[in-house]
Structures are given as C-alpha cells and as structure tokens.
C-alpha cells in the first residue's frame, strides 16, 4: 500500500514562494509517476504538475512559476512554487500512479490527504 503525506503548506503573500513536500512510503518515487493536483473552493480538482521517468510536465497556469522535483534518497517529491498569485489558493494534493510514465491512459491510484495553500493579495 502506498501512502503519501504532504507538508509545507500555509499562508503566503502574493509574489512569495512555498515548497510543498510529499513523502511517499510503500513504493519508490524513482519508479513511480508522481504528480500534484489542486482544488480551489467551488472548483474541480485540476492537474498542476507531474514527474516520471519520462520527465516533467506542468499545467499552463503554473508553467515557469512552479517546479516539481524528487529526492530518491528521501523518497520525497517536491513542488517549488514561486511568484504565487491569489488564484493559486487551493488545497494541494500529492498523487501517484503505479505506472512509470505520467499519462491519462493510466489511473491515479493513490492520493495524499491534501494541504492548504493560501495566497493573500
């Protein structure tokens, strides 16, 4: 069983930065497609970023501002968020597929509990 635990959320002013962490257990992040999603109040959950053996990919809304990375030794995936905007306010979820590649062809099998990020204007 894979468990994902997010940390690092909080309140930040617009233009600031935060780094989210997702500590994984039960499976190695080096051989797992890992991603981040977010859900703002009243909106559907949306894809933010992903990392896999195939590389990284990002939603257009966060490209050039967010960066996803992983530390295989710590079995942790990170989401570095910079130039934050009020519209980035959401609950952020870490997610994992049991595939090597991040693709909509494969289901997202595991989810973290979510962590709040609030960006004030």
Backbone as JSON Lines, residues from 0, in Angstrom:
{"i":0,"aa":"X","n":[0.84,-1.19,0.0],"ca":[0.0,0.0,0.0],"c":[0.88,1.25,0.0]}
{"i":1,"aa":"X","n":[0.54,2.19,-0.84],"ca":[1.3,3.43,-0.94],"c":[0.63,4.49,-0.08]}
{"i":2,"aa":"X","n":[1.44,5.19,0.69],"ca":[0.93,6.31,1.47],"c":[1.68,7.57,1.07]}
{"i":3,"aa":"X","n":[0.94,8.65,0.94],"ca":[1.51,9.93,0.55],"c":[1.14,10.96,1.61]}
{"i":4,"aa":"X","n":[2.13,11.67,2.11],"ca":[1.89,12.66,3.16],"c":[2.49,13.99,2.74]}
{"i":5,"aa":"X","n":[1.61,14.98,2.58],"ca":[2.03,16.32,2.17],"c":[2.41,17.17,3.37]}
{"i":6,"aa":"X","n":[3.31,18.11,3.14],"ca":[3.66,19.1,4.15],"c":[4.16,20.35,3.45]}
{"i":7,"aa":"X","n":[4.24,21.44,4.21],"ca":[4.82,22.66,3.68],"c":[3.83,23.73,3.25]}
{"i":8,"aa":"X","n":[2.56,23.46,3.39],"ca":[1.57,24.47,3.0],"c":[1.51,25.61,4.0]}
{"i":9,"aa":"X","n":[0.62,26.57,3.73],"ca":[0.46,27.67,4.65],"c":[-0.03,28.92,3.95]}
{"i":10,"aa":"X","n":[0.17,30.04,4.62],"ca":[-0.26,31.35,4.12],"c":[0.95,32.14,3.65]}
{"i":11,"aa":"X","n":[0.84,32.72,2.45],"ca":[1.94,33.49,1.89],"c":[1.34,34.68,1.14]}
{"i":12,"aa":"X","n":[2.1,35.75,1.06],"ca":[1.64,36.91,0.31],"c":[1.87,36.7,-1.19]}
{"i":13,"aa":"X","n":[1.08,37.39,-1.98],"ca":[1.25,37.32,-3.42],"c":[2.68,37.71,-3.79]}
{"i":14,"aa":"X","n":[3.24,36.95,-4.72],"ca":[4.62,37.17,-5.12],"c":[5.62,36.33,-4.34]}
{"i":15,"aa":"X","n":[5.15,35.7,-3.28],"ca":[6.03,34.89,-2.45],"c":[6.2,33.48,-2.96]}
{"i":16,"aa":"X","n":[6.88,32.68,-2.14],"ca":[7.19,31.29,-2.53],"c":[6.86,30.34,-1.39]}
{"i":17,"aa":"X","n":[6.58,29.1,-1.79],"ca":[6.39,28.0,-0.85],"c":[6.91,26.73,-1.5]}
{"i":18,"aa":"X","n":[7.35,25.8,-0.67],"ca":[7.73,24.5,-1.18],"c":[6.9,23.43,-0.49]}
{"i":19,"aa":"X","n":[6.17,22.68,-1.28],"ca":[5.41,21.55,-0.77],"c":[6.24,20.29,-0.88]}
{"i":20,"aa":"X","n":[6.08,19.43,0.11],"ca":[6.75,18.12,0.09],"c":[5.71,17.02,0.14]}
{"i":21,"aa":"X","n":[6.05,15.92,-0.51],"ca":[5.19,14.73,-0.48],"c":[6.08,13.54,-0.16]}
{"i":22,"aa":"X","n":[5.98,13.06,1.06],"ca":[6.76,11.9,1.49],"c":[5.98,10.64,1.17]}
{"i":23,"aa":"X","n":[6.61,9.75,0.42],"ca":[5.95,8.52,-0.01],"c":[6.48,7.32,0.76]}
{"i":24,"aa":"X","n":[5.61,6.38,1.0],"ca":[6.02,5.1,1.59],"c":[5.29,3.98,0.87]}
{"i":25,"aa":"X","n":[5.94,2.84,0.77],"ca":[5.34,1.69,0.11],"c":[5.71,1.52,-1.34]}
{"i":26,"aa":"X","n":[6.35,2.53,-1.91],"ca":[6.77,2.47,-3.3],"c":[7.83,3.52,-3.52]}
{"i":27,"aa":"X","n":[8.79,3.23,-4.39],"ca":[9.86,4.17,-4.65],"c":[9.41,5.24,-5.64]}
{"i":28,"aa":"X","n":[9.64,6.51,-5.3],"ca":[9.26,7.6,-6.2],"c":[10.07,7.58,-7.48]}
{"i":29,"aa":"X","n":[11.24,6.93,-7.45],"ca":[12.09,6.9,-8.64],"c":[11.48,6.07,-9.75]}
{"i":30,"aa":"X","n":[10.57,5.17,-9.42],"ca":[9.95,4.3,-10.42],"c":[8.43,4.45,-10.41]}
{"i":31,"aa":"X","n":[7.98,5.62,-10.01],"ca":[6.54,5.88,-9.91],"c":[6.25,7.24,-10.53]}
{"i":32,"aa":"X","n":[5.21,7.32,-11.3],"ca":[4.77,8.61,-11.82],"c":[4.07,9.36,-10.7]}
{"i":33,"aa":"X","n":[4.62,10.51,-10.32],"ca":[4.12,11.3,-9.2],"c":[3.62,12.64,-9.7]}
{"i":34,"aa":"X","n":[2.58,13.14,-9.06],"ca":[2.04,14.41,-9.5],"c":[1.43,15.22,-8.38]}
{"i":35,"aa":"X","n":[1.08,16.46,-8.72],"ca":[0.37,17.35,-7.82],"c":[-0.9,17.83,-8.51]}
{"i":36,"aa":"X","n":[-1.96,17.88,-7.74],"ca":[-3.22,18.45,-8.18],"c":[-3.62,19.52,-7.17]}
{"i":37,"aa":"X","n":[-4.6,20.32,-7.52],"ca":[-5.13,21.29,-6.56],"c":[-6.63,21.46,-6.79]}
{"i":38,"aa":"X","n":[-7.29,21.87,-5.72],"ca":[-8.73,22.12,-5.8],"c":[-9.05,23.38,-5.01]}
{"i":39,"aa":"X","n":[-9.54,24.37,-5.74],"ca":[-9.96,25.62,-5.12],"c":[-11.43,25.52,-4.73]}
{"i":40,"aa":"X","n":[-11.87,26.35,-3.77],"ca":[-13.28,26.28,-3.34],"c":[-14.23,26.47,-4.51]}
{"i":41,"aa":"X","n":[-15.18,25.57,-4.63],"ca":[-16.18,25.67,-5.68],"c":[-15.71,25.26,-7.06]}
{"i":42,"aa":"X","n":[-14.48,24.75,-7.14],"ca":[-13.95,24.35,-8.44],"c":[-13.58,22.87,-8.42]}
{"i":43,"aa":"X","n":[-13.41,22.32,-9.61],"ca":[-13.0,20.92,-9.72],"c":[-11.5,20.8,-9.46]}
{"i":44,"aa":"X","n":[-11.11,19.6,-9.08],"ca":[-9.69,19.34,-8.9],"c":[-9.0,19.44,-10.25]}
{"i":45,"aa":"X","n":[-7.81,20.07,-10.28],"ca":[-7.1,20.24,-11.54],"c":[-5.65,19.8,-11.41]}
{"i":46,"aa":"X","n":[-5.12,19.37,-12.51],"ca":[-3.73,18.95,-12.58],"c":[-2.81,20.16,-12.46]}
{"i":47,"aa":"X","n":[-1.69,19.98,-11.74],"ca":[-0.71,21.05,-11.59],"c":[0.62,20.67,-12.23]}
{"i":48,"aa":"X","n":[1.17,19.55,-11.81],"ca":[2.49,19.15,-12.31],"c":[2.69,17.66,-12.08]}
{"i":49,"aa":"X","n":[3.63,17.08,-12.85],"ca":[3.94,15.67,-12.7],"c":[5.4,15.42,-13.04]}
{"i":50,"aa":"X","n":[5.92,14.33,-12.47],"ca":[7.29,13.92,-12.75],"c":[7.33,12.4,-12.86]}
{"i":51,"aa":"X","n":[8.06,11.92,-13.83],"ca":[8.18,10.48,-14.03],"c":[9.48,10.2,-14.78]}
{"i":52,"aa":"X","n":[9.7,8.96,-15.14],"ca":[10.91,8.64,-15.89],"c":[10.91,9.33,-17.25]}
{"i":53,"aa":"X","n":[9.71,9.78,-17.67],"ca":[9.6,10.47,-18.95],"c":[9.88,11.95,-18.87]}
{"i":54,"aa":"X","n":[10.1,12.47,-17.67],"ca":[10.37,13.89,-17.5],"c":[9.3,14.57,-16.65]}
{"i":55,"aa":"X","n":[9.15,15.88,-16.86],"ca":[8.17,16.65,-16.1],"c":[7.17,17.29,-17.03]}
{"i":56,"aa":"X","n":[6.0,17.57,-16.51],"ca":[5.04,18.36,-17.26],"c":[4.21,19.19,-16.3]}
{"i":57,"aa":"X","n":[3.67,20.3,-16.82],"ca":[3.01,21.3,-16.0],"c":[1.74,21.8,-16.67]}
{"i":58,"aa":"X","n":[0.83,22.23,-15.82],"ca":[-0.33,22.95,-16.33],"c":[0.14,24.31,-16.83]}
{"i":59,"aa":"X","n":[-0.5,24.82,-17.86],"ca":[-0.11,26.11,-18.43],"c":[-0.16,27.22,-17.38]}
{"i":60,"aa":"X","n":[-1.09,27.11,-16.43],"ca":[-1.28,28.17,-15.44],"c":[-0.11,28.29,-14.47]}
{"i":61,"aa":"X","n":[0.72,27.26,-14.38],"ca":[1.82,27.3,-13.41],"c":[3.19,27.19,-14.09]}
{"i":62,"aa":"X","n":[3.19,26.97,-15.37],"ca":[4.45,26.82,-16.09],"c":[5.31,28.05,-15.87]}
{"i":63,"aa":"X","n":[6.59,27.86,-15.67],"ca":[7.57,28.94,-15.43],"c":[7.48,29.53,-14.03]}
{"i":64,"aa":"X","n":[6.52,29.09,-13.22],"ca":[6.44,29.56,-11.83],"c":[6.64,28.43,-10.83]}
{"i":65,"aa":"X","n":[6.19,27.23,-11.19],"ca":[6.3,26.07,-10.31],"c":[7.32,25.1,-10.87]}
{"i":66,"aa":"X","n":[7.95,24.35,-9.99],"ca":[8.9,23.32,-10.4],"c":[8.72,22.07,-9.55]}
{"i":67,"aa":"X","n":[8.57,20.94,-10.2],"ca":[8.44,19.67,-9.49],"c":[9.77,18.94,-9.55]}
{"i":68,"aa":"X","n":[10.12,18.3,-8.45],"ca":[11.38,17.56,-8.39],"c":[11.22,16.4,-7.41]}
{"i":69,"aa":"X","n":[12.23,15.56,-7.34],"ca":[12.16,14.43,-6.4],"c":[13.54,14.15,-5.84]}
{"i":70,"aa":"X","n":[13.54,13.64,-4.62],"ca":[14.75,13.2,-3.94],"c":[14.57,11.7,-3.7]}
{"i":71,"aa":"X","n":[15.25,10.91,-4.51],"ca":[15.06,9.46,-4.42],"c":[15.52,8.91,-3.08]}
{"i":72,"aa":"X","n":[16.58,9.5,-2.53],"ca":[17.1,9.01,-1.24],"c":[16.09,9.24,-0.11]}
{"i":73,"aa":"X","n":[15.34,10.34,-0.2],"ca":[14.33,10.64,0.82],"c":[12.96,10.13,0.43]}
{"i":74,"aa":"X","n":[12.87,9.57,-0.78],"ca":[11.6,9.1,-1.3],"c":[10.51,10.17,-1.21]}
{"i":75,"aa":"X","n":[10.88,11.35,-1.63],"ca":[10.01,12.54,-1.49],"c":[9.97,13.3,-2.81]}
{"i":76,"aa":"X","n":[8.8,13.82,-3.1],"ca":[8.59,14.69,-4.25],"c":[8.28,16.09,-3.75]}
{"i":77,"aa":"X","n":[8.78,17.09,-4.45],"ca":[8.61,18.49,-4.04],"c":[7.88,19.27,-5.12]}
{"i":78,"aa":"X","n":[7.21,20.31,-4.69],"ca":[6.64,21.29,-5.61],"c":[7.08,22.66,-5.13]}
{"i":79,"aa":"X","n":[8.05,23.22,-5.82],"ca":[8.51,24.57,-5.51],"c":[7.61,25.56,-6.23]}
{"i":80,"aa":"X","n":[6.95,26.42,-5.46],"ca":[6.01,27.37,-6.03],"c":[6.55,28.78,-5.83]}
{"i":81,"aa":"X","n":[6.69,29.52,-6.91],"ca":[7.22,30.87,-6.86],"c":[6.24,31.81,-7.54]}
{"i":82,"aa":"X","n":[6.45,33.11,-7.3],"ca":[5.58,34.14,-7.89],"c":[4.12,33.78,-7.68]}
{"i":83,"aa":"X","n":[3.79,33.41,-6.47],"ca":[2.44,32.95,-6.18],"c":[1.41,34.05,-6.36]}
{"i":84,"aa":"X","n":[0.23,33.64,-6.81],"ca":[-0.88,34.55,-7.06],"c":[-2.07,34.13,-6.19]}
{"i":85,"aa":"X","n":[-2.96,35.06,-5.9],"ca":[-4.16,34.68,-5.13],"c":[-4.92,33.52,-5.76]}
{"i":86,"aa":"X","n":[-4.91,33.44,-7.08],"ca":[-5.63,32.34,-7.74],"c":[-4.95,30.98,-7.58]}
{"i":87,"aa":"X","n":[-3.77,30.96,-6.97],"ca":[-3.12,29.68,-6.64],"c":[-3.66,29.1,-5.33]}
{"i":88,"aa":"X","n":[-4.48,29.87,-4.64],"ca":[-5.07,29.41,-3.39],"c":[-5.91,28.16,-3.62]}
{"i":89,"aa":"X","n":[-5.6,27.11,-2.9],"ca":[-6.3,25.83,-3.09],"c":[-5.79,24.81,-2.08]}
{"i":90,"aa":"X","n":[-6.45,23.69,-2.03],"ca":[-5.89,22.53,-1.35],"c":[-5.07,21.77,-2.39]}
{"i":91,"aa":"X","n":[-3.84,21.48,-2.06],"ca":[-2.94,20.79,-2.97],"c":[-2.81,19.33,-2.55]}
{"i":92,"aa":"X","n":[-2.92,18.45,-3.54],"ca":[-2.88,17.02,-3.31],"c":[-1.71,16.38,-4.05]}
{"i":93,"aa":"X","n":[-0.98,15.55,-3.35],"ca":[0.03,14.71,-3.98],"c":[-0.67,13.46,-4.5]}
{"i":94,"aa":"X","n":[-0.2,12.96,-5.65],"ca":[-0.83,11.8,-6.26],"c":[0.21,10.9,-6.9]}
{"i":95,"aa":"X","n":[-0.15,9.63,-7.05],"ca":[0.78,8.68,-7.65],"c":[0.03,7.68,-8.52]}
{"i":96,"aa":"X","n":[0.69,7.34,-9.61],"ca":[0.2,6.25,-10.47],"c":[1.16,5.08,-10.3]}
{"i":97,"aa":"X","n":[0.71,3.88,-10.54],"ca":[1.6,2.73,-10.43],"c":[2.34,2.49,-11.74]}
{"i":98,"aa":"X","n":[2.29,3.46,-12.63],"ca":[2.99,3.36,-13.91],"c":[4.31,4.12,-13.83]}
{"i":99,"aa":"X","n":[5.18,3.87,-14.77],"ca":[6.44,4.61,-14.85],"c":[6.24,6.0,-15.43]}
{"i":100,"aa":"X","n":[5.25,6.11,-16.32],"ca":[5.02,7.36,-17.04],"c":[3.73,8.02,-16.58]}
{"i":101,"aa":"X","n":[3.73,9.36,-16.61],"ca":[2.51,10.09,-16.27],"c":[1.7,10.25,-17.54]}
{"i":102,"aa":"X","n":[0.58,9.58,-17.6],"ca":[-0.28,9.64,-18.77],"c":[-1.71,9.42,-18.34]}
{"i":103,"aa":"X","n":[-2.63,10.09,-19.06],"ca":[-4.05,9.9,-18.75],"c":[-4.51,8.48,-19.05]}
{"i":104,"aa":"X","n":[-3.68,7.71,-19.73],"ca":[-4.02,6.31,-20.01],"c":[-3.99,5.46,-18.75]}
{"i":105,"aa":"X","n":[-3.26,5.96,-17.74],"ca":[-3.11,5.2,-16.51],"c":[-3.88,5.88,-15.39]}
{"i":106,"aa":"X","n":[-4.52,5.13,-14.53],"ca":[-5.28,5.73,-13.44],"c":[-4.36,6.31,-12.37]}
{"i":107,"aa":"X","n":[-4.87,7.32,-11.67],"ca":[-4.18,7.83,-10.49],"c":[-4.65,7.0,-9.31]}
{"i":108,"aa":"X","n":[-3.74,6.2,-8.81],"ca":[-4.13,5.17,-7.85],"c":[-4.11,5.64,-6.39]}
{"i":109,"aa":"X","n":[-3.24,6.61,-6.08],"ca":[-3.06,7.0,-4.7],"c":[-3.09,8.51,-4.55]}
{"i":110,"aa":"X","n":[-3.64,8.95,-3.43],"ca":[-3.77,10.37,-3.13],"c":[-3.33,10.65,-1.7]}
{"i":111,"aa":"X","n":[-2.72,11.82,-1.51],"ca":[-2.47,12.29,-0.17],"c":[-3.72,12.92,0.41]}
{"i":112,"aa":"X","n":[-3.61,13.37,1.64],"ca":[-4.78,13.93,2.32],"c":[-5.06,15.38,1.93]}
{"i":113,"aa":"X","n":[-4.09,16.01,1.31],"ca":[-4.24,17.38,0.88],"c":[-3.68,18.37,1.89]}
{"i":114,"aa":"X","n":[-3.24,19.5,1.39],"ca":[-2.69,20.54,2.27],"c":[-3.09,21.9,1.72]}
{"i":115,"aa":"X","n":[-3.43,22.8,2.63],"ca":[-3.94,24.11,2.24],"c":[-2.8,25.07,1.89]}
{"i":116,"aa":"X","n":[-2.96,25.74,0.77],"ca":[-2.09,26.85,0.39],"c":[-2.99,28.07,0.18]}
{"i":117,"aa":"X","n":[-2.68,29.14,0.89],"ca":[-3.46,30.37,0.78],"c":[-2.53,31.51,0.41]}
{"i":118,"aa":"X","n":[-2.87,32.2,-0.68],"ca":[-2.07,33.32,-1.15],"c":[-2.9,34.59,-0.98]}
{"i":119,"aa":"X","n":[-2.4,35.49,-0.16],"ca":[-3.13,36.73,0.1],"c":[-2.68,37.82,-0.86]}
{"i":120,"aa":"X","n":[-3.61,38.7,-1.19],"ca":[-3.3,39.78,-2.14],"c":[-2.78,41.01,-1.43]}
